[in-house]
């Protein structure tokens, strides 16, 4: 039977064997059982366990963590894994983000203030005009400032930066990410490739390209991009490689990358 043994999971996540079993008993996850009743963890189980560990460490009560994870799995579209979102504690709140929105899985409430978005939309043209005389770096910085509140205007700022300097790699990366998050993975990948051509060791561009290629259902190409990102020092690339290798039926390679990821983030 495939899957990771409890001892392997404990070593990868820096937990004791007793802690792993305690998380299972507490109901944070429901791993499969082997022929002798031993625990067998999937990659998704590792994501759940790591998330629960982080939230409990942030002093979120276990009952709320269990409830939030259960509700989150119900809120995500069918087929979308937990690894596609970021889950963290902010004070006493559990917050989920997917690059486009932030919400509370416990209430389902979107946390971005609507009035703030409308204000940002009104102010953004003024901000853009104030940067009209700037160079590519000025437009890039303006785009960074606008991303959180006015992504469409941020994209225009990055396009303006690239008009002024087609070799501005970071503008390609950020514009690619905005297009990707808006649902156009192919356009995003094109900008990531442009950035990599300009800066071959650009770890962020390589990692983002890997994510886009996964979304385009090109796992072999995604693995290559993640390998290069890992060589550039991107820890998260090892995490995503582990998932892809597990999906390809290569558990040894998946385990190796999970161990490397754990070492890098400790």
C-alpha positions, -999 to +999 in steps of 0.1 A: +000+000+000+013+035-009+016+064+014+040+077+041+045+059+074+039+078+107+077+077+115+085+093+081+059+120+086+072+128+120+107+132+107+097+154+078+076+178+099+098+179+129+073+163+152+075+133+176+057+101+167+034+107+196+025+142+183+016+128+149-006+102+164-022+128+187-031+150+158-048+120+142-067+111+174-078+147+177-095+145+143-074+169+123-070+143+095-081+108+087-052+089+071-057+055+056-047+023+073-023-004+060-030-041+061-019-044+097-038-013+108-007+010+106-013+047+096-006+056+060-004+093+051-011+108+017+005+140+005-028+158+012-027+144+048+008+160+051-007+194+041-035+191+066-011+180+094+014+209+087-015+234+086-030+220+119+005+221+135+009+258+125-025+269+137-022+250+171+013+265+175-004+299+171-026+290+200-058+285+180-080+261+200-079+226+185-117+225+183-117+256+161-089+242+139-108+210+133-140+230+124-121+255+101-104+227+082-136+208+077-154+240+065-126+249+042-127+216+024-164+222+019-158+258+006-131+249-020-143+241-055-143+204-063-109+191-073-090+221-057-066+208-031-057+225+002-022+231-010-037+257-035-044+281-006-025+296+022-039+291+057-025+310+087-034+326+120-038+364+124-042+371+161-071+348+171-085+345+136-079+317+110-074+333+076-073+317+042-060+333+010-058+322-026-041+351-042-074+368-052-093+370-019-089+365+019-117+350+039-125+333+072-133+296+067-152+296+100-177+323+088-172+322+051-169+360+052-146+377+027-123+400+047-114+426+022-133+458+029-155+468+000-153+505+007-115+503+007-116+486-027-139+514-041-117+541-027-086+525-041-103+523-075-109+560-074-074+569-062-056+546-086-058+568-117-045+597-097-016+575-086-009+564-121-009+600-134+015+611-107+040+585-119+036+595-156+070+612-157+088+583-140+110+556-155+104+519-156+115+514-120+090+541-109+062+523-128+072+490-113+071+504-078+038+519-085+025+486-096+037+469-064+018+496-044-014+490-063-015+452-064-034+446-032-061+472-037-063+477-075-049+448-095-061+460-129-043+493-124-012+475-111-012+454-144-013+486-164+016+500-144+037+469-151+028+471-188+040+508-188+072+497-171+078+472-199+071+497-226+098+519-211+122+490-204+113+456-221+142+440-202+126+447-167+124+411-155+105+418-123+077+436-142+073+405-163+071+383-132+045+405-115+024+411-146+025+374-153+013+366-117-016+390-120-027+375-153-023+340-139-043+348-108-070+363-131-073+329-148-050+332-178-022+308-169-009+307-205-004+345-206+012+343-172+036+316-183+047+337-213+057+366-190+075+342-166+095+328-196+104+363-207+117+370-172+137+338-171+152+346-205+163+380-191+174+365-158+180+327-160+184+323-122+153+342-113+139+318-086+105+335-084+099+334-121+109+297-123+086+288-094+057+307-108+063+291-142+061+257-125+027+267-109+014+279-143+025+247-160+007+227-134-024+246-140-020+240-178-017+203-170+019+200-181+035+182-152+067+171-169+075+207-178+064+219-143+089+195-128+117+210-149+108+245-138+106+235-102+139+218-103+155+250-117+137+270-090+150+246-063+185+251-077+180+288-073+172+284-036+134+283-037+123+260-008+086+259-019+098+243-052+108+212-033+073+211-017+056+212-051+081+187-065+071+163-038+035+165-048+042+160-085+065+131-079+039+114-057+014+119-085+038+102-109+042+072-086+077+080-075+075+081-036+112+080-031+117+112-050+087+128-033+101+119+001+135+132-008+121+166-017+099+168+013+129+162+035+148+189+017+119+213+021+117+206+058+155+213+062+152+246+044+123+260+063+134+250+098 
